[in-house]
Amino acid sequence: MNMPREEETGERADAPYGENRRKGRLSEMAGRRKGGEMLEVSDLTKKYGKNLAADHIGFTVPDGRIGILLGPNGAGKSTVIKSIAGLLRYKGTIRIQGRDAVSLEAKRRFAYVPELPYMYDALTVREHLEFITRAYGVDAAEEEVRRLLGRFELTDKQDKLGNELSKGMMQKVSICCALITKPEVILLDEPMVGLDPAAIRELKEVILERRADGCTILISTHMLEMVKELWDVTFVMDRGRIVGTYPREAVADEDLEALYFSVTGQENGKDGR
């Protein structure tokens, strides 16, 4: 879960946005849908000791599009996602609608679903959603909360504590916490790992719905079969670098899987481990 901390905002966690801020954000969202680059990554470099996990990475995901960061395990995908989310120190530039990604205004505009979800032991499923909406200053109607819980089969789990949930259930809660804030950008790191088939289908539907609403989405995955119907542009990563960028309209009838294996040099059918 990604949220602005109280010390970053200078505001109470339960303080609502002011009316002027609401109007300003609505105006910006209307302008955003006219076109432009919602997510821009330029010259992103990250080292772990001597290991270069991200080597001068650069890409953009336009407004209202789904970008796929595709690559084998260890390619550096999670490093890129975590850098965008502000969880890692890095060199380079990351901008969200022209704002530096580390700024509070940028952080208010995106949500992050990590590969390994984290839940607060003492909070119930519903309380996680309430906590996130208060932290972001977002109004969420009761009907909206119920609908979201229902879509991910959490209605009968909403009173369970965080430490009572399975990995798959925690992943669903993490997704719901991201969606409830109505973000303009969603970052998903291997979001379908641990989900059951029904939840995977529901998540795909939600992703396409959010794109139709103008949301920009970046998904990190090594599971080609899970994203074949979702992508607008695919960035293939290998050994810390972007080795291929493929807009859907440019690929035409070419098979994404074949392109992936050709640029990564892997044997078709292997997952890169």
C-alpha positions in Angstrom: 0.0 0.0 0.0 1.3 3.5 -0.9 0.1 6.5 0.9 1.4 10.0 2.0 2.7 10.0 5.5 1.4 12.6 8.0 4.9 14.1 8.4 5.1 14.5 4.6 1.7 16.3 4.3 1.7 18.4 7.4 -2.0 17.4 7.6 -3.9 15.1 9.9 -4.6 11.7 8.4 -8.3 12.3 8.7 -8.2 15.9 7.3 -10.3 16.1 4.0 -9.0 17.9 1.0 -10.1 21.5 0.7 -12.7 22.5 -1.8 -10.2 24.4 -3.9 -7.9 21.4 -4.0 -10.8 19.2 -5.2 -11.7 21.6 -8.0 -8.1 22.0 -9.0 -7.6 18.2 -9.2 -10.8 17.8 -11.2 -9.6 20.4 -13.6 -6.2 18.8 -14.0 -7.8 15.4 -14.6 -10.0 16.9 -17.3 -6.9 18.4 -19.0 -4.9 15.2 -18.6 -7.3 13.3 -20.7 -6.7 15.6 -23.7 -3.3 13.8 -24.2 0.2 13.7 -22.9 2.6 11.6 -21.0 1.3 10.6 -17.5 4.3 8.5 -16.5 7.8 9.4 -17.6 11.0 7.6 -16.6 14.3 9.0 -17.8 17.8 7.7 -17.2 16.8 5.6 -14.1 19.8 3.9 -12.6 19.9 1.8 -9.5 22.7 -0.2 -8.0 22.7 -2.7 -5.2 26.4 -2.7 -4.2 28.2 -3.6 -7.4 25.0 -5.1 -9.0 23.5 -2.7 -11.6 19.8 -3.6 -11.3 18.5 -0.7 -13.5 20.8 0.6 -16.2 19.8 4.0 -17.5 16.1 3.0 -17.9 13.9 5.3 -19.9 10.3 5.0 -21.1 6.9 6.8 -21.1 3.4 5.5 -20.7 0.8 7.9 -22.2 -2.4 9.0 -20.5 -5.0 6.4 -20.3 -2.8 3.6 -21.5 -1.6 0.3 -20.1 2.1 -0.3 -20.1 3.6 -3.7 -19.5 7.1 -4.1 -18.0 7.9 -7.5 -19.2 11.0 -9.6 -18.4 12.4 -12.7 -16.8 13.0 -13.0 -13.1 15.8 -10.8 -12.0 15.6 -8.5 -15.0 15.1 -5.4 -12.8 11.3 -4.9 -13.2 10.5 -4.7 -9.5 13.4 -2.3 -9.0 11.9 0.0 -11.6 8.4 -0.2 -10.0 9.7 0.4 -6.5 11.7 3.4 -7.7 8.6 4.9 -9.3 6.7 4.3 -6.1 9.4 6.1 -4.1 10.5 3.1 -2.1 14.1 3.1 -3.4 16.8 5.8 -3.8 17.9 6.1 -7.4 19.6 8.3 -10.0 17.5 9.7 -12.8 14.2 11.3 -13.3 10.7 10.0 -12.8 7.7 12.3 -13.4 4.0 11.9 -13.1 2.0 14.4 -15.1 5.1 16.6 -15.2 5.6 16.4 -11.4 8.6 14.8 -9.8 7.5 11.4 -8.5 8.9 12.1 -5.0 6.7 15.1 -4.6 3.6 14.9 -2.5 1.4 16.1 -5.4 2.7 13.2 -7.5 2.2 10.7 -4.7 -1.4 11.7 -4.3 -2.0 10.7 -7.9 -0.8 7.1 -7.9 -1.4 3.8 -6.1 1.0 0.9 -5.8 0.2 -2.8 -5.5 3.4 -4.6 -4.4 4.3 -8.2 -5.3 4.3 -9.1 -1.6 1.3 -7.5 0.1 1.6 -6.2 3.6 -1.3 -6.0 6.0 -1.6 -4.5 9.5 -2.2 -7.3 11.9 -4.6 -5.3 14.1 -6.8 -4.0 11.3 -9.7 -5.8 9.6 -10.1 -5.9 5.9 -12.7 -3.1 6.0 -10.5 -1.0 8.3 -7.7 -1.2 5.9 -9.9 0.5 3.3 -11.1 3.1 5.7 -7.5 3.8 6.8 -6.3 4.3 3.2 -9.2 6.6 2.3 -8.6 8.8 5.4 -4.9 8.9 4.7 -5.5 10.1 1.1 -8.4 12.3 2.0 -10.6 10.5 -0.4 -14.4 10.2 0.0 -15.6 6.6 -0.7 -19.3 5.9 -0.5 -20.5 2.9 1.4 -22.0 1.5 -1.8 -18.6 1.8 -3.5 -16.8 0.0 -0.7 -19.3 -2.8 -0.8 -19.1 -3.2 -4.5 -15.3 -3.4 -4.4 -15.3 -6.0 -1.7 -17.9 -8.0 -3.6 -16.0 -7.9 -6.8 -13.0 -9.6 -5.1 -15.0 -11.9 -3.0 -14.1 -10.2 0.3 -17.6 -9.4 1.6 -17.6 -12.3 4.0 -13.9 -11.6 4.9 -14.3 -7.9 5.7 -14.2 -8.4 9.5 -11.1 -10.7 9.4 -7.8 -9.2 10.8 -4.8 -8.8 8.6 -2.9 -11.7 10.3 -5.8 -14.0 9.5 -5.6 -13.7 5.8 -4.0 -16.0 3.2 -1.5 -14.6 0.7 -4.2 -14.5 -2.0 -6.6 -12.7 0.3 -4.0 -10.1 1.2 -3.3 -9.5 -2.5 -7.0 -8.8 -3.0 -7.1 -6.4 -0.1 -4.0 -4.6 -1.4 -5.6 -4.3 -4.8 -8.8 -2.9 -3.3 -6.8 -0.4 -1.2 -5.2 0.9 -4.4 -8.5 1.1 -6.3 -10.4 2.9 -3.6 -8.3 6.0 -3.8 -9.3 6.5 -7.5 -5.7 7.0 -8.6 -4.7 8.5 -11.9 -1.7 6.1 -12.2 -1.7 2.5 -10.9 1.6 0.5 -10.4 1.2 -3.2 -10.2 4.1 -5.5 -9.4 3.4 -9.1 -10.4 -0.3 -8.5 -9.4 -1.7 -11.9 -10.5 0.8 -14.1 -8.5 -1.2 -15.8 -5.7 -4.6 -14.9 -7.1 -7.2 -17.5 -8.0 -8.6 -17.7 -11.5 -11.8 -15.8 -10.6 -9.8 -13.0 -9.0 -7.4 -12.8 -12.0 -10.4 -12.4 -14.4 -11.9 -9.7 -12.1 -8.6 -7.9 -11.9 -8.2 -7.9 -15.7 -11.7 -6.5 -16.1 -11.0 -3.7 -13.5 -7.7 -2.8 -15.3 -9.6 -2.4 -18.6 -12.3 -0.4 -16.9 -9.8 2.0 -15.3 -8.1 2.5 -18.6 -11.4 3.4 -20.2 -11.8 6.0 -17.4 -8.4 7.5 -18.4 -6.2 5.9 -15.7 -2.6 5.1 -16.7 -1.4 1.7 -15.6 2.0 0.1 -15.4 2.1 -3.7 -14.8 5.4 -5.6 -14.0 5.2 -9.2 -14.9 7.1 -12.2 -16.3 3.8 -14.0 -17.1 3.2 -13.3 -20.7 -0.1 -15.3 -20.9 -1.6 -13.1 -18.1 -1.3 -9.8 -20.0 -1.8 -10.6 -23.7 -5.2 -8.9 -23.9 -4.3 -5.9 -21.7 -1.3 -4.1 -23.1 -1.1 -0.9 -25.1 2.7 -0.7 -25.0 5.2 -3.3 -23.8 8.7 -2.6 -22.5 10.9 -5.7 -22.5 13.5 -5.7 -19.8 16.6 -8.0 -19.5 19.6 -7.7 -17.2 18.6 -4.2 -16.0 18.0 -2.7 -19.4 15.0 -2.0 -21.7 15.9 -4.2 -24.7 12.7 -3.6 -26.7 9.7 -1.2 -26.8 6.6 -2.3 -28.6 3.4 -0.2 -29.0 0.5 -2.5 -29.9 -0.3 -0.6 -33.1 3.3 -1.0 -34.3 3.5 -4.8 -33.6 0.3 -5.4 -35.6 0.0 -9.2 -36.2 3.4 -10.1 -34.8 3.3 -12.4 -31.8 4.4 -10.6 -28.5 5.7 -13.9 -27.2 7.9 -14.4 -30.2 9.2 -10.8 -30.0 9.9 -11.3 -26.3 12.0 -14.4 -26.8 13.8 -13.0 -29.8 15.0 -9.9 -27.9 15.9 -11.6 -24.7 17.6 -14.5 -26.4 15.8 -17.0 -24.2 14.6 -20.4 -25.4 10.9 -20.3 -26.2 8.9 -21.6 -23.2 11.4 -20.8 -20.5 10.5 -18.2 -17.8 14.1 -16.9 -17.4 14.9 -18.3 -14.0 
